[in-house]
């Protein structure tokens, strides 16, 4: 019965004034929780750093950590002011068996989508003449920036950890807990809810280029389906944060 309730669509808001208020609320949420990071990604693409000296990377990491933490607060406040109950948004007591398994499912889904996109791109590059050149053209240098950045000291490590955790929380709160819930209340069909929120999620990562955004979009689809199926947000945040840590601290290592 609980699973059936989790899968049931939310009641649609019919009152025109209430619907207008929801769209205004969504616009504010996008301005706070999406656009700053989208513009930041575009800035990284345009103004690519020439080097990664310890001071610039430390400053960048601390700035990201502070900005991430400062954005989490108004996002939570808007969600609270929306009148939607915390349980409806997916904030439920942690259950180690169920939520731990869901976090592992997030990690597995991340790996599957990344592997699938990689295999597809490699296959098309071998079969379609010029495809690899197009991929290279649509992949800015910022897509590989994390591979050359090196941690320098405990403060840099702490700032990087905080920023990775904060960004995972922001993206899940905005794209899953809030937007999915609100778009359902506005009467969107679930397929468009999944597509729309996954596209917003991919916009956070435009600095990764076309291939990276395709991977993130598919990852967003997996996360949206998991959220609609379970209506639990904390394990999604945990799994997403763990994946961020793996990508940053494991994949850039020599030989990976």
WOVEN-V283680 format. One record per run of one state. SS is the DSSP state (~ for helix, > for strand, _ for the rest). FROM is the first residue (numbers start at 0). TO is the last residue. Records with the same first field share a line. If there is no record, write none. Layout:
# WOVEN-V283680
SS=FROM-TO  FROM-TO
This chain:
# WOVEN-V283680
_=0-0  7-14  46-52  81-84  89-94  127-129  137-139  148-152  185-188  203-204  230-232  251-255
~=1-6  15-45  53-80  85-88  95-126  130-136  140-147  153-184  189-202  205-229  233-250
